[in-house]
Amino acid sequence: FSIDANPLEPAELAVAFQGANNGGVFSSTDSGTTWLLESAPPTRYSAVRFAPDGTLYAISSGPSSVAQEGLYRRENNGSWTPLGPDQGPLFESDLDAMRFSHNNSNLILLGGADFGVAGFEGTIWRSTDAGQSWTKVYELGDFHKITDIEVVEDGTDQNMVASWNSESGDNIGGALRSTDTGASWFDSSNGLPAFFRGPRLCASPTDPQTLFVSAWLSFQSAGLFRTTDGGIGWTSTGWTGNQTVGDVACHPIDDQMLFVTQLSGGDAVLRSTDGGATFAPFSNGLENVVAPRELAI
């Protein structure tokens, strides 16, 4: 369901996987040649991510009868610590997006939705003490979900952008923005189309104010949009694909290079070398790969 690479040790990878009511986390320290099943509880995992300091985190999606849902942190001895948020004894938090501050190791953002007895609103959670406590800082209507979060990396942590998706069948989505370190959020979808399904974000490596968001534009097409003012407004990069997309990734050095995955056929991965204006197949070796969910560099 998710993959990430350690920013301090590129040969270290982690993946999250899940079945109907079970799952786990695999890690590799040799670029994926061999894999270790981590000792995290055998629940469904929706996301893995390495923090800027190299610490590995994963989000459990239950079942709560096995272990509480929410964020888990891998400790130096290989054990895993549950951090929450845990709203009760049932499965109430369906989360799959996380971001860590590069400037403040105590600041963590999570995104997803409430579930069951907690309702079905899209949610953003914020911790300012490294996961010891959590505040639900945003709720977005029934049957909505936060799909991604990015921090505008200008050194202040003041400005953040999130993407959201309606799961009620109306195929709408959009962007949110925060200007107070994630404490509050408001709609910032100016320039995005009405049909906007499954949006995902990535950030330019050279300009903190430039971010990209990919999304379905119909059930047979996708597009890519850019903001150059930290999420205030969005414009199309000019590319429209003839397949739906699952994820977008920005190259960590080259600000003209981006990648997208395709979900509904054709090449599994496309690459742009002109800032998202055009994309070409980038899938040699992936001929048998179908609908990849996530990219990591």
C-alpha positions, -999 to 999 in steps of 0.1 A, spaced: 0 0 0 29 24 6 67 26 1 93 50 12 131 54 14 153 67 42 165 102 33 197 95 54 204 60 40 190 55 5 196 17 6 170 14 34 134 10 22 101 2 38 68 -10 26 33 -13 42 10 -41 32 -24 -53 42 -50 -81 37 -86 -81 47 -79 -80 84 -41 -83 87 -9 -69 73 25 -56 84 56 -37 75 86 -50 56 120 -32 56 152 -36 35 187 -23 41 201 -35 8 180 -16 -17 153 -43 -18 174 -73 -24 163 -89 9 134 -80 33 127 -82 70 92 -85 84 91 -59 112 78 -66 147 49 -41 143 15 -55 152 0 -77 124 -27 -52 114 -34 -35 81 -9 -8 73 -18 21 50 14 41 49 51 41 58 74 71 60 108 79 72 111 111 92 138 136 83 160 121 111 156 86 96 131 73 121 106 49 105 68 54 111 38 34 99 1 40 101 -21 11 112 -56 8 98 -68 -18 123 -85 -41 130 -87 -27 166 -92 -62 179 -56 -69 170 -40 -35 180 -51 1 181 -51 20 148 -30 52 143 7 60 140 34 37 151 71 45 155 100 21 152 124 24 181 162 18 181 158 -17 195 134 -27 167 102 -25 188 72 -4 177 55 22 199 18 32 192 14 69 192 -23 74 182 -46 91 177 -68 64 191 -104 77 195 -118 47 213 -120 9 215 -134 5 179 -120 14 145 -126 51 144 -96 66 125 -89 56 89 -56 75 82 -31 71 54 -12 104 50 16 118 72 41 146 71 69 155 94 85 189 99 121 193 87 126 220 113 108 208 144 110 171 152 80 174 175 56 185 147 37 157 129 6 159 106 -17 130 98 -46 129 73 -74 106 64 -109 103 77 -130 93 107 -148 59 105 -178 42 121 -190 56 154 -167 86 150 -184 96 117 -170 97 82 -156 132 80 -122 139 63 -97 147 91 -63 163 97 -46 155 130 -17 175 145 8 167 172 33 193 186 50 168 210 62 140 187 30 121 190 24 121 227 -9 139 222 -30 148 192 -55 175 182 -81 170 154 -75 204 137 -98 199 107 -130 180 97 -143 180 61 -179 168 56 -193 133 56 -176 108 33 -146 129 25 -109 120 30 -76 138 32 -54 122 6 -20 140 10 -2 167 30 28 188 21 47 214 41 59 245 22 96 241 30 106 278 34 121 271 68 91 284 89 66 255 89 39 282 87 24 272 54 10 238 44 -11 223 17 -34 192 18 -55 175 -9 -89 160 -4 -113 137 -21 -150 130 -18 -159 93 -13 -196 98 -17 -197 91 -55 -197 128 -67 -161 126 -78 -151 160 -64 -119 170 -46 -97 199 -40 -69 215 -19 -67 230 15 -42 254 30 -29 263 64 -10 294 73 -5 287 110 17 256 112 -12 233 105 -34 245 135 -63 255 112 -72 248 75 -93 264 48 -103 256 12 -78 267 -14 -90 250 -46 -89 281 -69 -81 269 -104 -89 232 -99 -117 216 -119 -149 202 -104 -142 166 -113 -111 160 -92 -107 125 -79 -78 109 -60 -55 139 -58 -19 135 -46 8 161 -39 45 166 -44 68 196 -38 95 212 -61 130 207 -48 141 242 -57 112 265 -50 93 261 -17 63 279 -31 59 255 -60 39 223 -55 21 199 -79 -11 180 -75 -22 151 -97 -58 138 -100 -83 121 -122 -102 145 -145 -127 118 -155 -128 80 -154 -106 79 -185 -82 109 -180 -59 126 -156 -42 159 -152 -15 177 -133 -17 212 -117 9 235 -103 9 262 -76 37 288 -75 24 307 -44 22 280 -18 -13 267 -27 -32 300 -31 -40 293 -67 -35 264 -92 -30 262 -129 -27 232 -153 8 223 -163 -7 216 -198 -7 178 -195 -38 156 -198 -33 119 -197 -56 93 -212 -55 71 -181 -62 77 -144 -33 83 -121 -24 70 -86 5 91 -74 29 119 -84 65 123 -73 89 152 -77 126 145 -83 146 156 -53 171 176 -73 158 183 -108 129 206 -106 118 198 -142 115 160 -136 83 145 -122 68 110 -123 32 97 -122 18 62 -119 -11 51 -141 -40 30 -127 -62 21 -156 -39 5 -181 -9 14 -203 25 22 -189 27 18 -151 49 49 -147 53 81 -168 81 107 -165 82 143 -174 114 162 -180 98 196 -187 81 205 -154 49 184 -161 40 199 -195 44 165 -212 50 129 -200 65 99 -217 66 62 -207 92 53 -180 83 17 -173 110 -6 -188 109 -37 -165 74 -29 -152 56 -48 -180 37 -69 -155 30 -42 -129 -7 -32 -126 -20 0 -109 10 10 -87 -3 29 -57 28 50 -47 62 62 -58 93 69 -36 126 83 -46 
